[in-house]
Amino acid sequence: MKGRVFVIGLGLIGGSLALCIKKEHKDAIIIGYDIHQEQARLGKMLGVIDEVADHIAEGAKTADLIIISAPVIETEAIIHLLSEQSLKPEVIITDTGSTKSKIVANAASLNKKGYTFIGGHPMAGSHKSGVSAAKEILFENAFYLLTPEDHIESSKVEMLKAWLKGTNAKFLSVTPDTHDYLTGIVSHFPHIIAASIVRQTERLAEEESLIPRLAAGGFRDITRIASSSPEMWKDILLHNREVLIDLIDKWKEEMDWVKLLLEQENSGEIFHYFQQAKQFRDGLPLREKGAIPAFYDLYVDVPDYPGVISEITGYLAKENISITNIRILETREDEIYGVLVISFQTEEDRERAEKCIHTCSSYATSIGI
């Protein structure tokens, strides 16, 4: 497809969408804008975009597709700004926000001008941020939710999908309210729970100094999403407050039930509680990408000597295996071996890394998942 694509917000998501469109549509011209001008300049230098717009109005006026990849509160302001511009009559405008009802409602100002707005939410991400972290494969096999209103022509939805074909994502169309309910359950609410666990642990750590040392490994894994952007999650929670208030009420009922089982020392029901949770979780898809980005970890026993981490990562670099994160577990008291945890974005990368380390290293005593 030919045309001009204007990406507003050149972070991980906006930058990755730009790369996907460039890959699939060789004749398209990608214009980029970011509130941090150095991000836009870096995006052009890296080949993520073709042109830099100094202002939103400048990039929007000739665009055939406008992608707003900004925090949800800022997206509302950008929609209002676009509604005051003279745009191409056939332009399609979409966003990448994690909430949809309020954003789609705000887009009524665009619809009144005859412009097409289709809400979007690519359900993929990474712990990295910025345009330098952008990658073509970020959305591969991930769900990409679209929230077209009833008055939007199906041909417009198909055209947006065609523009985004290079993502290799799985497109699903739902209503804005359904989107917010679904993502509230599987993404927004878990972030609240993770943050609450960390906050409680922090308070208890004031009384017991060993807690921070022991809160590594599995604790860090199950609370990983608590390290997400506080600013972003403040906005998301306020946008989806009605859904989340209802989920919190249900969570209180759930915890009251567990508390009662403990007070009654009801062994059978406690067993059933965990068994039912295990059965449901074990039945979830293993290889599907969901609302919360998955990372695939490899645990490697390595000797404690200078340069061992660079040695391991050097082996992986030679095989062109990309690492998303790396850390050392601090729960062991011995001084001979440490546990290196290496995270990958795909299971295939983890399997390749395991084979690579087994082949190249003579001292990695155990490797596990």
Residue frames relative to the residue before (quaternion, step in Angstrom):
aa qw qx qy qz dx dy dz
M 1.0000 0.0000 0.0000 0.0000 0.00 0.00 0.00
K 0.2886 -0.7308 0.5930 0.1762 3.52 -1.11 0.78
G 0.4178 0.6961 -0.5210 0.2634 3.54 -1.21 0.47
R 0.4598 -0.6560 0.5273 0.2830 3.49 -1.40 0.08
V 0.1377 -0.7881 0.5993 0.0287 3.54 -0.82 1.10
F 0.1434 -0.7969 0.5851 0.0443 3.55 -0.74 1.09
V 0.1146 -0.7949 0.5954 0.0236 3.57 -0.61 1.20
I 0.1451 -0.7833 0.6025 0.0497 3.56 -0.65 1.18
G 0.7724 0.2201 -0.2073 0.5586 3.55 -0.38 1.26
L 0.0208 -0.8419 0.5372 -0.0467 3.56 -0.15 1.32
G 0.2312 0.7471 -0.5772 0.2350 3.52 0.61 1.18
L 0.8086 -0.2341 0.1898 0.5053 3.55 -1.21 -0.50
I 0.7218 0.4455 -0.2574 0.4630 3.59 0.79 -1.04
G 0.6902 0.4778 -0.2897 0.4598 3.59 0.76 -0.98
G 0.6630 0.5060 -0.3000 0.4630 3.56 0.97 -0.86
S 0.6657 0.4989 -0.3042 0.4642 3.57 0.97 -0.85
L 0.6300 0.5118 -0.3404 0.4746 3.60 1.02 -0.70
A 0.6193 0.5373 -0.3437 0.4579 3.59 1.02 -0.76
L 0.6586 0.5031 -0.3093 0.4664 3.60 0.94 -0.87
C 0.6497 0.5223 -0.3196 0.4505 3.59 0.95 -0.84
I 0.6673 0.4877 -0.3008 0.4758 3.57 0.97 -0.83
K 0.6337 0.5253 -0.3309 0.4614 3.61 0.98 -0.78
K 0.6501 0.5301 -0.3131 0.4453 3.57 0.99 -0.87
E 0.7504 0.4163 -0.2163 0.4655 3.58 0.85 -0.99
H 0.7901 0.2309 -0.0950 0.5598 3.58 1.00 -0.82
K 0.2268 -0.8407 0.4815 0.0992 3.53 0.19 1.35
D 0.7163 0.4537 -0.2559 0.4643 3.58 1.10 -0.66
A 0.5162 0.6393 -0.4252 0.3794 3.58 1.22 -0.04
I 0.2755 -0.7267 0.6050 0.1733 3.55 -1.21 0.59
I 0.1948 -0.7995 0.5632 0.0751 3.56 -0.71 1.11
I 0.1064 -0.7717 0.6260 0.0340 3.55 -0.74 1.13
G 0.1204 -0.8213 0.5559 0.0451 3.56 -0.94 0.83
Y 0.0412 -0.7659 0.6407 0.0345 3.52 -1.21 0.63
D 0.0573 0.7704 -0.6345 0.0239 3.55 -1.08 0.75
I 0.5698 -0.6129 0.4261 0.3439 3.54 -1.05 0.79
H 0.6740 0.3665 -0.2552 0.5885 3.55 1.27 -0.50
Q 0.3606 -0.7964 0.4421 0.2004 3.56 -0.13 1.29
E 0.6137 0.5598 -0.3623 0.4229 3.58 1.07 -0.64
Q 0.5936 0.5584 -0.3650 0.4501 3.60 1.16 -0.55
A 0.6558 0.5028 -0.3062 0.4725 3.56 0.98 -0.82
R 0.6589 0.4970 -0.3137 0.4694 3.58 0.93 -0.85
L 0.6404 0.5088 -0.3209 0.4775 3.57 1.03 -0.79
G 0.6217 0.5528 -0.3352 0.4422 3.59 1.02 -0.77
K 0.6663 0.4747 -0.3058 0.4870 3.58 0.98 -0.77
M 0.6422 0.5334 -0.3233 0.4456 3.57 0.96 -0.86
L 0.7087 0.4458 -0.2499 0.4863 3.60 1.05 -0.80
G 0.5062 -0.6679 0.4143 0.3550 3.59 1.25 -0.14
V 0.3910 0.7156 -0.4883 0.3108 3.58 1.22 0.35
I 0.7787 0.1147 -0.0588 0.6140 3.57 1.07 -0.77
D 0.4726 -0.6784 0.4900 0.2765 3.56 -1.30 0.35
E 0.8001 0.1061 -0.0242 0.5900 3.55 1.09 -0.75
V 0.3045 -0.7236 0.5893 0.1906 3.54 -1.25 0.52
A 0.2166 -0.7491 0.6125 0.1293 3.56 -0.95 0.92
D 0.4000 -0.7294 0.5044 0.2315 3.57 -0.88 0.94
H 0.7852 0.1243 -0.0575 0.6039 3.56 1.21 -0.56
I 0.6142 -0.5582 0.4032 0.3856 3.58 -1.16 0.54
A 0.6451 0.5345 -0.3315 0.4339 3.59 0.89 -0.88
E 0.6345 0.5493 -0.3225 0.4378 3.57 1.03 -0.82
G 0.7314 0.4308 -0.2471 0.4673 3.58 0.83 -0.94
A 0.6716 0.5447 -0.2958 0.4059 3.57 1.08 -0.72
K 0.6279 0.6204 -0.3495 0.3141 3.58 0.95 -0.84
T 0.7739 0.3038 -0.1817 0.5252 3.63 1.07 -0.59
A 0.4739 0.7140 -0.4158 0.3045 3.61 1.26 0.09
D 0.3367 -0.7078 0.5860 0.2056 3.53 -1.17 0.70
L 0.7646 0.1060 -0.0643 0.6324 3.56 1.24 -0.56
I 0.0857 -0.7756 0.6245 0.0338 3.57 -0.93 0.95
I 0.0984 -0.7834 0.6131 0.0244 3.55 -0.79 1.09
I 0.1686 -0.7733 0.6058 0.0807 3.57 -0.69 1.13
S 0.0289 0.8002 -0.5943 0.0755 3.55 -0.42 1.24
A 0.3670 0.7138 -0.4813 0.3524 3.51 0.44 1.32
P 0.6620 -0.4591 0.3779 0.4563 3.62 -1.21 0.20
V 0.6423 -0.5971 0.3173 0.3609 3.57 -1.03 0.82
I 0.6378 0.5117 -0.3439 0.4616 3.62 0.99 -0.70
E 0.6643 0.4870 -0.3007 0.4808 3.59 0.97 -0.83
T 0.5904 0.5811 -0.3660 0.4240 3.58 1.08 -0.68
E 0.6189 0.5422 -0.3436 0.4526 3.58 1.00 -0.77
A 0.6721 0.4918 -0.2951 0.4683 3.58 0.92 -0.91
I 0.6472 0.5169 -0.3189 0.4608 3.59 1.01 -0.80
I 0.6155 0.5362 -0.3407 0.4664 3.59 1.02 -0.77
H 0.6507 0.5086 -0.3150 0.4677 3.59 0.93 -0.87
L 0.6483 0.5171 -0.3145 0.4618 3.58 0.98 -0.86
L 0.6655 0.5060 -0.3042 0.4566 3.59 0.92 -0.90
S 0.6351 0.5477 -0.3339 0.4303 3.58 1.04 -0.73
E 0.6747 0.4766 -0.2895 0.4836 3.59 1.24 -0.36
Q 0.6085 0.5679 -0.3402 0.4376 3.59 1.32 -0.09
S 0.4268 -0.6376 0.5676 0.2985 3.52 -1.35 0.32
L 0.0210 -0.8282 0.5568 -0.0591 3.56 -0.22 1.34
K 0.6483 -0.4647 0.3984 0.4528 3.55 -1.30 0.09
P 0.5524 -0.6457 0.4067 0.3355 3.63 -0.86 0.88
E 0.7504 0.4011 -0.2113 0.4810 3.59 1.02 -0.81
V 0.3520 0.7656 -0.4846 0.2350 3.59 1.23 0.14
I 0.2137 -0.7252 0.6379 0.1466 3.55 -1.21 0.65
I 0.1134 -0.7839 0.6095 0.0332 3.55 -0.88 1.00
T 0.0424 0.7885 -0.6114 0.0515 3.57 -0.91 0.92
D 0.2428 -0.7532 0.5876 0.1690 3.55 -1.28 0.19
T 0.3740 -0.7254 0.5292 0.2319 3.59 -1.29 0.00
G 0.3473 0.8046 -0.4369 0.2031 3.58 1.28 0.24
S 0.5335 -0.6562 0.4521 0.2835 3.54 -1.25 0.57
T 0.7153 0.2825 -0.2439 0.5908 3.59 1.29 0.01
K 0.2494 -0.8271 0.4964 0.0859 3.54 -1.06 0.69
S 0.6182 0.5988 -0.3766 0.3427 3.62 0.86 -0.84
K 0.7194 0.4329 -0.2633 0.4751 3.59 0.77 -0.99
I 0.6370 0.5293 -0.3333 0.4505 3.57 1.02 -0.74
V 0.6633 0.4888 -0.3048 0.4777 3.59 0.91 -0.89
A 0.6240 0.5305 -0.3395 0.4625 3.59 1.02 -0.75
N 0.6533 0.5059 -0.3073 0.4720 3.60 0.99 -0.81
A 0.6346 0.5614 -0.3253 0.4200 3.57 1.10 -0.69
A 0.4132 0.6969 -0.4815 0.3342 3.61 1.24 0.02
S 0.5966 0.5730 -0.3569 0.4341 3.59 1.15 -0.62
L 0.6431 0.4942 -0.3161 0.4923 3.60 1.14 -0.60
N 0.6419 0.5373 -0.3205 0.4433 3.56 0.97 -0.88
K 0.6279 0.5472 -0.3378 0.4384 3.59 1.03 -0.75
K 0.6817 0.4595 -0.2758 0.4980 3.57 1.19 -0.58
G 0.5674 -0.6221 0.3693 0.3932 3.58 1.30 -0.02
Y 0.5198 0.6291 -0.4173 0.3999 3.58 1.27 0.17
T 0.4092 -0.7183 0.5163 0.2238 3.56 -1.13 0.68
F 0.0253 -0.7762 0.6299 -0.0002 3.55 -0.81 1.06
I 0.0186 -0.7751 0.6311 -0.0232 3.55 -0.90 1.04
G 0.3627 -0.7477 0.5139 0.2127 3.56 -0.50 1.15
G 0.0290 -0.8105 0.5850 -0.0064 3.57 -1.05 0.76
H 0.0107 -0.7886 0.6148 0.0011 3.54 -1.20 0.56
P 0.1443 -0.7792 0.6055 0.0735 3.61 -0.27 1.23
M 0.2445 -0.8129 0.5165 0.1126 3.58 -0.51 1.20
A 0.4847 0.5975 -0.4772 0.4246 3.50 0.39 1.34
G 0.1114 0.8020 -0.5810 0.0823 3.54 -1.20 0.41
S 0.2348 -0.7387 0.6139 0.1496 3.50 -1.33 -0.23
H 0.5582 -0.5782 0.4553 0.3830 3.57 -1.24 0.26
K 0.6142 0.5293 -0.3495 0.4695 3.58 1.28 -0.24
S 0.1546 -0.7888 0.5897 0.0791 3.56 -1.21 0.47
G 0.6675 0.5101 -0.3696 0.3971 3.54 -1.32 0.21
V 0.6604 -0.5432 0.3561 0.3768 3.53 -1.25 0.48
S 0.6055 0.5706 -0.3608 0.4215 3.60 1.11 -0.56
A 0.6633 0.4913 -0.3035 0.4760 3.60 1.24 -0.37
A 0.4403 0.7208 -0.4449 0.2976 3.60 1.28 -0.14
K 0.0440 0.7983 -0.5986 0.0495 3.55 -1.06 0.78
E 0.5796 -0.6264 0.4094 0.3225 3.55 -1.10 0.77
I 0.7346 0.4551 -0.2428 0.4408 3.59 1.00 -0.75
L 0.3540 0.7839 -0.4690 0.2003 3.62 1.27 -0.01
F 0.7849 0.3538 -0.1696 0.4795 3.60 0.91 -0.90
E 0.3810 0.7613 -0.4672 0.2388 3.57 1.26 -0.07
N 0.8505 0.0301 -0.0964 0.5162 3.57 -0.76 1.19
A 0.4909 0.6297 -0.4542 0.3953 3.60 1.22 0.29
F 0.5099 -0.6081 0.4978 0.3499 3.55 -1.24 0.40
Y 0.0994 -0.7585 0.6432 0.0342 3.54 -1.04 0.90
L 0.1659 -0.8221 0.5409 0.0642 3.57 -0.27 1.29
L 0.1188 -0.7619 0.6347 0.0502 3.55 -0.98 0.95
T 0.1408 -0.8112 0.5650 0.0534 3.58 -1.00 0.82
P 0.0471 0.8201 -0.5673 0.0571 3.61 0.54 1.11
E 0.4171 -0.6799 0.5360 0.2765 3.57 -1.02 0.74
D 0.7104 -0.4964 0.2989 0.3994 3.56 -1.26 0.44
H 0.6886 0.4968 -0.2923 0.4400 3.59 1.04 -0.71
I 0.5399 0.6192 -0.4145 0.3914 3.63 1.22 -0.16
E 0.4586 -0.6929 0.4867 0.2695 3.57 -0.82 1.01
S 0.5368 -0.6421 0.4410 0.3241 3.59 -0.95 0.85
S 0.5923 0.5747 -0.3687 0.4278 3.59 1.13 -0.61
K 0.6267 0.5309 -0.3331 0.4631 3.59 1.10 -0.65
V 0.6347 0.5192 -0.3243 0.4717 3.57 1.02 -0.80
E 0.6632 0.4988 -0.3014 0.4696 3.57 0.96 -0.87
M 0.6318 0.5220 -0.3403 0.4610 3.58 1.02 -0.70
L 0.6335 0.5118 -0.3342 0.4744 3.59 1.00 -0.77
K 0.6401 0.5144 -0.3253 0.4689 3.59 0.95 -0.81
A 0.6347 0.5290 -0.3302 0.4563 3.57 1.03 -0.78
W 0.6340 0.5196 -0.3284 0.4693 3.58 0.99 -0.80
L 0.7587 0.3874 -0.1832 0.4907 3.57 1.02 -0.87
K 0.3049 0.7964 -0.4815 0.2023 3.58 1.27 0.21
G 0.6493 0.5614 -0.3126 0.4068 3.57 1.02 -0.80
T 0.5286 0.6193 -0.4201 0.4007 3.61 1.22 -0.16
N 0.2048 -0.7888 0.5347 0.2234 3.58 1.18 -0.68
A 0.3626 0.7331 -0.4851 0.3094 3.55 1.12 0.76
K 0.4567 -0.6395 0.5405 0.3006 3.55 -1.37 0.20
F 0.2166 -0.8180 0.5241 0.0966 3.57 -0.34 1.25
L 0.0086 -0.7665 0.6419 -0.0186 3.54 -1.02 0.92
S 0.2144 -0.7684 0.5895 0.1265 3.58 -0.96 0.85
V 0.0727 0.7773 -0.6174 0.0969 3.56 -0.81 1.08
T 0.5801 -0.5497 0.4420 0.4075 3.57 -1.26 0.18
P 0.6416 -0.5264 0.3768 0.4114 3.61 -1.17 0.42
D 0.6607 0.5044 -0.3151 0.4581 3.61 0.94 -0.83
T 0.6405 0.5112 -0.3255 0.4717 3.58 0.99 -0.80
H 0.6125 0.5528 -0.3437 0.4485 3.57 0.99 -0.82
D 0.7098 0.4686 -0.2767 0.4472 3.57 0.76 -1.03
Y 0.6237 0.5257 -0.3386 0.4691 3.58 1.08 -0.65
L 0.6844 0.4924 -0.2863 0.4552 3.58 0.87 -0.96
T 0.7127 0.4340 -0.2686 0.4812 3.57 0.81 -0.96
G 0.5584 0.5852 -0.3869 0.4427 3.58 1.19 -0.46
I 0.6890 0.4839 -0.2733 0.4651 3.56 0.96 -0.91
V 0.8236 0.3101 -0.1374 0.4546 3.58 0.66 -1.10
S 0.7756 0.2967 -0.1834 0.5261 3.61 1.21 -0.11
H 0.7497 0.4195 -0.2521 0.4455 3.58 0.50 -1.15
F 0.6914 0.4817 -0.2863 0.4561 3.59 0.82 -0.97
P 0.6396 0.5097 -0.3485 0.4579 3.67 0.89 -0.72
H 0.6117 0.5383 -0.3594 0.4548 3.61 1.07 -0.60
I 0.6242 0.5247 -0.3352 0.4719 3.58 1.05 -0.74
I 0.6662 0.5071 -0.3022 0.4557 3.58 0.90 -0.96
A 0.6513 0.5119 -0.3209 0.4591 3.60 0.90 -0.88
A 0.6646 0.4970 -0.3065 0.4661 3.58 0.92 -0.88
S 0.6580 0.5132 -0.3199 0.4487 3.60 0.98 -0.80
I 0.6189 0.5321 -0.3417 0.4659 3.61 1.05 -0.71
V 0.6675 0.4982 -0.2991 0.4656 3.57 0.92 -0.92
R 0.6576 0.5134 -0.3159 0.4519 3.58 0.92 -0.87
Q 0.6545 0.4994 -0.3175 0.4706 3.58 0.95 -0.82
T 0.6441 0.5214 -0.3161 0.4619 3.57 1.01 -0.85
E 0.6249 0.5392 -0.3325 0.4562 3.57 1.03 -0.79
R 0.6645 0.4983 -0.3117 0.4615 3.59 0.92 -0.85
L 0.6787 0.4859 -0.2903 0.4679 3.58 0.95 -0.88
A 0.6011 0.5823 -0.3537 0.4178 3.58 1.15 -0.60
E 0.5574 0.6014 -0.3932 0.4160 3.59 1.20 -0.37
E 0.7171 0.4207 -0.2358 0.5032 3.56 1.21 -0.57
E 0.7879 0.1947 -0.0940 0.5766 3.59 1.18 -0.54
S 0.3219 -0.8107 0.4603 0.1651 3.57 -0.24 1.29
L 0.6056 0.5825 -0.3634 0.4022 3.63 1.14 -0.41
I 0.5131 0.6894 -0.4120 0.3028 3.59 1.16 -0.49
P 0.6732 0.4871 -0.3408 0.4398 3.68 0.74 -0.82
R 0.6486 0.5135 -0.3300 0.4547 3.61 1.02 -0.72
L 0.7142 0.4473 -0.2585 0.4723 3.57 0.98 -0.83
A 0.6371 0.5391 -0.3252 0.4447 3.57 1.20 -0.49
A 0.3941 0.6630 -0.5224 0.3636 3.56 0.81 1.07
G 0.7250 0.4709 -0.2659 0.4265 3.58 -1.16 -0.51
G 0.8653 0.0181 0.0143 0.5008 3.53 -0.77 -1.09
F 0.6180 0.5485 -0.3559 0.4365 3.59 1.00 -0.73
R 0.6593 0.4939 -0.3083 0.4757 3.56 0.93 -0.87
D 0.6441 0.5403 -0.3262 0.4322 3.57 1.00 -0.79
I 0.7364 0.4296 -0.2560 0.4556 3.59 0.78 -0.98
T 0.7283 0.3707 -0.2381 0.5248 3.59 1.24 -0.28
R 0.2629 0.8152 -0.4882 0.1673 3.59 1.27 0.23
I 0.6865 0.5119 -0.3033 0.4180 3.58 0.88 -0.90
A 0.5254 0.6187 -0.4212 0.4046 3.62 1.24 -0.16
S 0.6239 0.5416 -0.3362 0.4521 3.61 1.26 -0.23
S 0.4235 0.7077 -0.4650 0.3217 3.59 1.26 0.17
S 0.7115 -0.4832 0.3173 0.3995 3.55 -1.30 0.39
P 0.4065 -0.7228 0.5008 0.2479 3.64 -0.63 1.06
E 0.6344 0.5378 -0.3322 0.4450 3.59 0.99 -0.81
M 0.6664 0.5059 -0.3003 0.4580 3.57 0.90 -0.94
W 0.7232 0.4525 -0.2630 0.4506 3.57 0.84 -0.97
K 0.5377 0.5785 -0.4087 0.4574 3.59 1.17 -0.40
D 0.6940 0.4792 -0.2739 0.4623 3.57 0.85 -1.01
I 0.6496 0.5228 -0.3236 0.4471 3.59 0.92 -0.89
L 0.6729 0.5025 -0.3059 0.4485 3.59 0.86 -0.93
L 0.6645 0.4911 -0.3119 0.4690 3.58 0.96 -0.80
H 0.6391 0.5243 -0.3232 0.4606 3.60 1.05 -0.68
N 0.7881 0.2853 -0.1320 0.5293 3.58 1.01 -0.82
R 0.1880 0.8590 -0.4643 0.1060 3.55 1.23 0.51
E 0.6515 0.5330 -0.3401 0.4193 3.63 0.90 -0.84
V 0.6594 0.4946 -0.3050 0.4770 3.58 0.93 -0.91
L 0.7050 0.4840 -0.2763 0.4386 3.57 0.86 -0.94
I 0.5955 0.5457 -0.3662 0.4621 3.60 1.06 -0.62
D 0.6560 0.5026 -0.3045 0.4735 3.58 0.98 -0.84
L 0.6669 0.4947 -0.3040 0.4670 3.61 0.96 -0.82
I 0.6297 0.5229 -0.3355 0.4663 3.59 1.04 -0.70
D 0.6216 0.5317 -0.3375 0.4659 3.59 1.04 -0.75
K 0.6599 0.4935 -0.3027 0.4789 3.57 0.99 -0.85
W 0.6281 0.5371 -0.3280 0.4577 3.59 1.06 -0.75
K 0.6161 0.5374 -0.3411 0.4640 3.58 1.03 -0.76
E 0.6434 0.5145 -0.3171 0.4699 3.58 0.98 -0.86
E 0.6373 0.5315 -0.3182 0.4584 3.57 1.01 -0.84
M 0.6902 0.4716 -0.2783 0.4730 3.59 0.88 -0.91
D 0.6075 0.5377 -0.3520 0.4668 3.58 1.09 -0.64
W 0.6339 0.5288 -0.3190 0.4656 3.57 1.09 -0.76
V 0.6552 0.4937 -0.3060 0.4831 3.60 0.94 -0.86
K 0.6325 0.5316 -0.3288 0.4575 3.57 0.97 -0.83
L 0.6523 0.5149 -0.3119 0.4605 3.59 0.97 -0.85
L 0.6359 0.5274 -0.3303 0.4564 3.58 0.98 -0.82
L 0.6571 0.5013 -0.3070 0.4719 3.56 1.02 -0.81
E 0.6514 0.5166 -0.3182 0.4557 3.58 0.95 -0.84
Q 0.7094 0.4349 -0.2440 0.4981 3.56 1.10 -0.77
E 0.2989 -0.7613 0.5047 0.2763 3.58 1.31 -0.26
N 0.2370 0.8063 -0.4970 0.2161 3.53 1.07 0.90
S 0.2371 -0.8307 0.4912 0.1115 3.56 0.21 1.33
G 0.6741 0.5220 -0.3008 0.4273 3.57 0.86 -0.94
E 0.6993 0.4613 -0.2706 0.4743 3.57 0.91 -0.93
I 0.6082 0.5374 -0.3531 0.4655 3.59 1.09 -0.66
F 0.6341 0.5141 -0.3225 0.4792 3.58 0.99 -0.84
H 0.6658 0.5056 -0.3011 0.4588 3.58 0.90 -0.95
Y 0.6046 0.5749 -0.3451 0.4299 3.58 1.06 -0.79
F 0.7236 0.4178 -0.2401 0.4942 3.58 0.84 -0.98
Q 0.6172 0.5489 -0.3482 0.4434 3.58 1.05 -0.70
Q 0.6611 0.5054 -0.3054 0.4629 3.58 0.94 -0.90
A 0.6448 0.5110 -0.3180 0.4712 3.58 1.02 -0.82
K 0.6465 0.5263 -0.3123 0.4555 3.57 0.97 -0.87
Q 0.6659 0.5152 -0.3101 0.4415 3.58 0.88 -0.93
F 0.6719 0.4859 -0.3100 0.4651 3.57 0.92 -0.87
R 0.6764 0.4918 -0.3032 0.4568 3.58 0.89 -0.95
D 0.6586 0.5165 -0.3162 0.4466 3.60 0.93 -0.85
G 0.6737 0.4975 -0.2903 0.4630 3.57 1.20 -0.46
L 0.5003 0.6507 -0.4338 0.3718 3.59 1.25 -0.09
P 0.6007 -0.5830 0.3959 0.3777 3.61 -1.08 0.66
L 0.4041 -0.7355 0.4983 0.2179 3.56 -0.93 0.95
R 0.8038 0.3169 -0.1317 0.4858 3.57 0.89 -0.93
E 0.5071 0.6283 -0.4400 0.3931 3.58 1.22 0.23
K 0.3644 -0.6787 0.5822 0.2601 3.54 -1.17 0.60
G 0.1746 -0.8119 0.5526 0.0698 3.56 -0.83 0.98
A 0.7945 -0.3256 0.2272 0.4595 3.53 -1.30 -0.40
I 0.7337 0.3223 -0.1996 0.5639 3.58 1.11 -0.67
P 0.4872 -0.6819 0.4509 0.3071 3.61 -0.69 1.00
A 0.2815 -0.7589 0.5668 0.1536 3.57 -0.93 0.93
F 0.1142 -0.7627 0.6313 0.0821 3.53 -1.16 0.67
Y 0.2954 -0.7751 0.5429 0.1310 3.55 -0.93 0.93
D 0.1844 -0.8424 0.5051 0.0347 3.52 -0.42 1.33
L 0.1452 -0.7401 0.6521 0.0765 3.49 -1.24 0.73
Y 0.1896 -0.7805 0.5896 0.0857 3.57 -0.82 1.06
V 0.0302 -0.8252 0.5619 -0.0493 3.56 -0.57 1.18
D 0.3088 -0.7176 0.5951 0.1884 3.58 -0.85 1.01
V 0.0606 0.8042 -0.5861 0.0782 3.56 -0.66 1.10
P 0.5368 -0.6198 0.4536 0.3491 3.61 -1.10 0.60
D 0.4485 -0.6985 0.4988 0.2491 3.54 -1.10 0.72
Y 0.4047 0.6700 -0.5461 0.2984 3.58 -0.09 1.30
P 0.6567 -0.5420 0.3443 0.3955 3.60 -1.12 0.58
G 0.8103 0.3018 -0.2236 0.4499 3.55 -1.02 0.86
V 0.4725 0.7056 -0.4440 0.2861 3.61 1.22 -0.17
I 0.6448 0.5228 -0.3369 0.4444 3.61 1.01 -0.74
S 0.6708 0.4810 -0.3071 0.4737 3.59 0.90 -0.87
E 0.5993 0.5597 -0.3603 0.4447 3.58 1.13 -0.60
I 0.6728 0.4889 -0.2878 0.4749 3.58 0.91 -0.96
T 0.6942 0.4628 -0.2897 0.4691 3.59 0.82 -0.95
G 0.5854 0.5752 -0.3647 0.4398 3.58 1.17 -0.52
Y 0.6154 0.5381 -0.3377 0.4666 3.57 1.04 -0.80
L 0.6874 0.4879 -0.2806 0.4590 3.58 0.92 -0.98
A 0.6300 0.5456 -0.3366 0.4383 3.57 1.03 -0.77
K 0.6296 0.5463 -0.3280 0.4444 3.57 1.03 -0.80
E 0.7129 0.4092 -0.2408 0.5160 3.56 1.14 -0.66
N 0.4310 -0.7264 0.4358 0.3107 3.58 1.34 0.17
I 0.3697 0.7049 -0.5024 0.3377 3.56 0.98 0.93
S 0.2952 -0.7963 0.5090 0.1404 3.57 -0.56 1.20
I 0.2366 -0.7610 0.5942 0.1086 3.57 -0.99 0.96
T 0.2787 -0.7627 0.5568 0.1750 3.60 -0.98 0.81
N 0.8013 -0.0621 0.0480 0.5930 3.59 1.11 -0.54
I 0.0523 -0.7852 0.6163 0.0296 3.56 -1.22 0.46
R 0.1218 0.7895 -0.5924 0.1043 3.58 -0.95 0.85
I 0.3602 -0.7079 0.5665 0.2195 3.54 -1.35 0.26
L 0.3941 -0.6993 0.5422 0.2482 3.57 -0.90 0.92
E 0.2463 -0.8134 0.5198 0.0871 3.54 -0.91 0.93
T 0.4694 0.7144 -0.4210 0.3034 3.58 1.21 0.35
R 0.6185 0.5645 -0.3523 0.4178 3.61 1.20 -0.26
E 0.3578 -0.7518 0.5223 0.1842 3.53 -1.06 0.81
D 0.5956 0.5791 -0.3830 0.4040 3.62 1.13 -0.49
E 0.4125 -0.7346 0.4958 0.2108 3.55 -1.17 0.54
I 0.5541 0.6410 -0.3847 0.3662 3.58 1.25 -0.04
Y 0.8220 0.0852 -0.0148 0.5628 3.57 0.77 -1.02
G 0.1632 -0.7478 0.6337 0.1125 3.51 -1.24 0.61
V 0.3944 -0.6910 0.5449 0.2647 3.56 -1.28 0.24
L 0.1676 -0.7809 0.5994 0.0532 3.53 -0.64 1.22
V 0.1358 -0.7872 0.5988 0.0582 3.58 -0.75 1.07
I 0.0574 -0.7998 0.5973 -0.0183 3.55 -0.59 1.22
S 0.1827 -0.8040 0.5612 0.0721 3.58 -0.77 1.07
F 0.1266 -0.7806 0.6113 0.0315 3.53 -1.11 0.87
Q 0.5250 -0.6592 0.4408 0.3091 3.56 -1.18 0.49
T 0.7858 0.2019 -0.1307 0.5698 3.61 1.13 -0.43
E 0.5825 -0.5808 0.4365 0.3644 3.53 -1.21 0.51
E 0.5927 0.5729 -0.3620 0.4354 3.57 1.12 -0.64
D 0.6471 0.5064 -0.3175 0.4732 3.59 0.99 -0.84
R 0.6451 0.5180 -0.3326 0.4527 3.58 0.95 -0.78
E 0.6578 0.5053 -0.3112 0.4638 3.59 0.96 -0.86
R 0.6420 0.5120 -0.3199 0.4725 3.59 1.00 -0.81
A 0.6515 0.5211 -0.3112 0.4552 3.57 1.01 -0.87
E 0.6356 0.5317 -0.3330 0.4500 3.58 0.95 -0.83
K 0.6652 0.4935 -0.2951 0.4763 3.56 0.94 -0.90
C 0.6442 0.5389 -0.3143 0.4425 3.57 0.99 -0.90
I 0.6977 0.4721 -0.2815 0.4594 3.59 0.83 -0.98
H 0.6177 0.5359 -0.3399 0.4645 3.57 1.04 -0.75
T 0.6954 0.4920 -0.2708 0.4484 3.56 0.97 -0.90
C 0.7737 0.4057 -0.1833 0.4507 3.54 0.87 -1.06
S 0.7507 0.4123 -0.2109 0.4711 3.58 1.06 -0.71
S 0.2776 -0.7717 0.5516 0.1520 3.53 -0.97 0.86
Y 0.7396 0.4339 -0.2203 0.4649 3.55 1.28 -0.22
A 0.4995 0.6324 -0.4563 0.3774 3.63 1.20 -0.16
T 0.2399 -0.8455 0.4636 0.1122 3.55 -0.04 1.32
S 0.8076 -0.0286 0.0033 0.5891 3.59 1.07 -0.51
I 0.0867 -0.7719 0.6288 0.0348 3.50 -1.05 0.78
G 0.0836 0.8089 -0.5752 0.0887 3.54 -0.83 0.97
I 0.5057 -0.6329 0.4975 0.3102 3.50 -1.34 0.10
